[in-house]
Amino acid sequence: MTQTWEYKVEPITMADRWSKKQQAEELSNLHLKINSLGAQGWELISYESIPMYGTFSSSLKGYAYLIFFKRPLEN
């Protein structure tokens, strides 16, 4: 029998303009989310960072991340 997989993509945003406290809270929330998904059998396999630029300027405001997970698909 061939192993099949299911995949999940989770978005996360980290803005440079956020205070250190906001960034720390977001990282803490990410930690909780990743551990919760791991407990459900999801394995983090990759991430992609996407730069975010201001609407009225070309200055970098931060990054959005797509986090990719997989787990065996139960048949």
Rosetta constraint file for C-alpha pairs under 8 A:
AtomPair CA 3 CA 72 HARMONIC 7.02 0.50
AtomPair CA 3 CA 73 HARMONIC 7.68 0.50
AtomPair CA 4 CA 72 HARMONIC 6.00 0.50
AtomPair CA 4 CA 73 HARMONIC 5.44 0.50
AtomPair CA 5 CA 70 HARMONIC 6.46 0.50
AtomPair CA 5 CA 71 HARMONIC 5.64 0.50
AtomPair CA 5 CA 72 HARMONIC 4.47 0.50
AtomPair CA 5 CA 73 HARMONIC 4.63 0.50
AtomPair CA 6 CA 70 HARMONIC 5.66 0.50
AtomPair CA 6 CA 71 HARMONIC 5.68 0.50
AtomPair CA 6 CA 72 HARMONIC 6.24 0.50
AtomPair CA 6 CA 73 HARMONIC 5.34 0.50
AtomPair CA 7 CA 68 HARMONIC 7.21 0.50
AtomPair CA 7 CA 69 HARMONIC 5.65 0.50
AtomPair CA 7 CA 70 HARMONIC 4.41 0.50
AtomPair CA 7 CA 71 HARMONIC 6.70 0.50
AtomPair CA 8 CA 68 HARMONIC 5.90 0.50
AtomPair CA 8 CA 69 HARMONIC 5.09 0.50
AtomPair CA 8 CA 70 HARMONIC 6.22 0.50
AtomPair CA 9 CA 66 HARMONIC 6.37 0.50
AtomPair CA 9 CA 67 HARMONIC 5.57 0.50
AtomPair CA 9 CA 68 HARMONIC 4.69 0.50
AtomPair CA 9 CA 69 HARMONIC 6.32 0.50
AtomPair CA 10 CA 66 HARMONIC 5.68 0.50
AtomPair CA 10 CA 67 HARMONIC 5.11 0.50
AtomPair CA 10 CA 68 HARMONIC 6.59 0.50
AtomPair CA 11 CA 64 HARMONIC 7.12 0.50
AtomPair CA 11 CA 65 HARMONIC 5.72 0.50
AtomPair CA 11 CA 66 HARMONIC 4.62 0.50
AtomPair CA 11 CA 67 HARMONIC 6.26 0.50
AtomPair CA 12 CA 30 HARMONIC 7.78 0.50
AtomPair CA 12 CA 64 HARMONIC 5.76 0.50
AtomPair CA 12 CA 65 HARMONIC 5.06 0.50
AtomPair CA 12 CA 66 HARMONIC 6.39 0.50
AtomPair CA 12 CA 67 HARMONIC 7.61 0.50
AtomPair CA 13 CA 62 HARMONIC 7.82 0.50
AtomPair CA 13 CA 63 HARMONIC 6.04 0.50
AtomPair CA 13 CA 64 HARMONIC 4.22 0.50
AtomPair CA 13 CA 65 HARMONIC 5.98 0.50
AtomPair CA 14 CA 18 HARMONIC 7.79 0.50
AtomPair CA 14 CA 23 HARMONIC 6.80 0.50
AtomPair CA 14 CA 26 HARMONIC 7.44 0.50
AtomPair CA 14 CA 62 HARMONIC 5.90 0.50
AtomPair CA 14 CA 63 HARMONIC 5.46 0.50
AtomPair CA 14 CA 64 HARMONIC 6.12 0.50
AtomPair CA 14 CA 65 HARMONIC 7.88 0.50
AtomPair CA 15 CA 23 HARMONIC 7.79 0.50
AtomPair CA 15 CA 61 HARMONIC 5.90 0.50
AtomPair CA 15 CA 62 HARMONIC 4.03 0.50
AtomPair CA 15 CA 63 HARMONIC 6.05 0.50
AtomPair CA 15 CA 64 HARMONIC 7.91 0.50
AtomPair CA 16 CA 61 HARMONIC 5.60 0.50
AtomPair CA 16 CA 62 HARMONIC 4.67 0.50
AtomPair CA 16 CA 63 HARMONIC 7.83 0.50
AtomPair CA 17 CA 61 HARMONIC 6.54 0.50
AtomPair CA 17 CA 62 HARMONIC 7.35 0.50
AtomPair CA 18 CA 22 HARMONIC 5.72 0.50
AtomPair CA 18 CA 23 HARMONIC 6.20 0.50
AtomPair CA 19 CA 23 HARMONIC 6.27 0.50
AtomPair CA 20 CA 24 HARMONIC 6.06 0.50
AtomPair CA 21 CA 25 HARMONIC 6.17 0.50
AtomPair CA 22 CA 26 HARMONIC 6.16 0.50
AtomPair CA 23 CA 27 HARMONIC 6.19 0.50
AtomPair CA 24 CA 28 HARMONIC 6.14 0.50
AtomPair CA 25 CA 29 HARMONIC 6.17 0.50
AtomPair CA 26 CA 30 HARMONIC 6.14 0.50
AtomPair CA 27 CA 31 HARMONIC 6.12 0.50
AtomPair CA 28 CA 32 HARMONIC 6.34 0.50
AtomPair CA 29 CA 33 HARMONIC 6.14 0.50
AtomPair CA 30 CA 34 HARMONIC 6.03 0.50
AtomPair CA 31 CA 35 HARMONIC 6.18 0.50
AtomPair CA 32 CA 36 HARMONIC 6.04 0.50
AtomPair CA 33 CA 37 HARMONIC 6.17 0.50
AtomPair CA 34 CA 38 HARMONIC 6.07 0.50
AtomPair CA 34 CA 44 HARMONIC 7.86 0.50
AtomPair CA 35 CA 39 HARMONIC 6.18 0.50
AtomPair CA 36 CA 40 HARMONIC 6.52 0.50
AtomPair CA 37 CA 41 HARMONIC 6.55 0.50
AtomPair CA 37 CA 42 HARMONIC 5.31 0.50
AtomPair CA 37 CA 43 HARMONIC 7.74 0.50
AtomPair CA 38 CA 42 HARMONIC 4.77 0.50
AtomPair CA 38 CA 43 HARMONIC 5.98 0.50
AtomPair CA 38 CA 44 HARMONIC 7.86 0.50
AtomPair CA 41 CA 71 HARMONIC 5.96 0.50
AtomPair CA 42 CA 69 HARMONIC 5.74 0.50
AtomPair CA 42 CA 70 HARMONIC 5.39 0.50
AtomPair CA 42 CA 71 HARMONIC 4.92 0.50
AtomPair CA 43 CA 69 HARMONIC 5.15 0.50
AtomPair CA 43 CA 70 HARMONIC 5.28 0.50
AtomPair CA 43 CA 71 HARMONIC 6.09 0.50
AtomPair CA 44 CA 67 HARMONIC 7.26 0.50
AtomPair CA 44 CA 68 HARMONIC 5.90 0.50
AtomPair CA 44 CA 69 HARMONIC 4.33 0.50
AtomPair CA 44 CA 70 HARMONIC 6.68 0.50
AtomPair CA 45 CA 67 HARMONIC 7.98 0.50
AtomPair CA 45 CA 68 HARMONIC 5.74 0.50
AtomPair CA 45 CA 69 HARMONIC 5.39 0.50
AtomPair CA 45 CA 70 HARMONIC 6.84 0.50
AtomPair CA 46 CA 67 HARMONIC 6.14 0.50
AtomPair CA 46 CA 68 HARMONIC 5.18 0.50
AtomPair CA 46 CA 69 HARMONIC 7.17 0.50
AtomPair CA 47 CA 65 HARMONIC 6.66 0.50
AtomPair CA 47 CA 66 HARMONIC 5.50 0.50
AtomPair CA 47 CA 67 HARMONIC 4.36 0.50
AtomPair CA 47 CA 68 HARMONIC 5.76 0.50
AtomPair CA 48 CA 65 HARMONIC 5.55 0.50
AtomPair CA 48 CA 66 HARMONIC 5.21 0.50
AtomPair CA 48 CA 67 HARMONIC 6.62 0.50
AtomPair CA 49 CA 63 HARMONIC 6.24 0.50
AtomPair CA 49 CA 64 HARMONIC 5.88 0.50
AtomPair CA 49 CA 65 HARMONIC 4.54 0.50
AtomPair CA 49 CA 66 HARMONIC 6.61 0.50
AtomPair CA 50 CA 63 HARMONIC 5.44 0.50
AtomPair CA 50 CA 64 HARMONIC 5.12 0.50
AtomPair CA 50 CA 65 HARMONIC 6.03 0.50
AtomPair CA 51 CA 60 HARMONIC 6.90 0.50
AtomPair CA 51 CA 61 HARMONIC 7.72 0.50
AtomPair CA 51 CA 62 HARMONIC 6.11 0.50
AtomPair CA 51 CA 63 HARMONIC 4.52 0.50
AtomPair CA 51 CA 64 HARMONIC 6.42 0.50
AtomPair CA 52 CA 60 HARMONIC 5.95 0.50
AtomPair CA 52 CA 61 HARMONIC 5.54 0.50
AtomPair CA 52 CA 62 HARMONIC 5.34 0.50
AtomPair CA 52 CA 63 HARMONIC 5.30 0.50
AtomPair CA 52 CA 64 HARMONIC 6.74 0.50
AtomPair CA 53 CA 57 HARMONIC 7.26 0.50
AtomPair CA 53 CA 58 HARMONIC 5.70 0.50
AtomPair CA 53 CA 59 HARMONIC 5.57 0.50
AtomPair CA 53 CA 60 HARMONIC 4.56 0.50
AtomPair CA 53 CA 61 HARMONIC 5.27 0.50
AtomPair CA 53 CA 62 HARMONIC 7.30 0.50
AtomPair CA 54 CA 58 HARMONIC 5.80 0.50
AtomPair CA 54 CA 59 HARMONIC 5.85 0.50
AtomPair CA 54 CA 60 HARMONIC 6.59 0.50
AtomPair CA 54 CA 61 HARMONIC 6.12 0.50
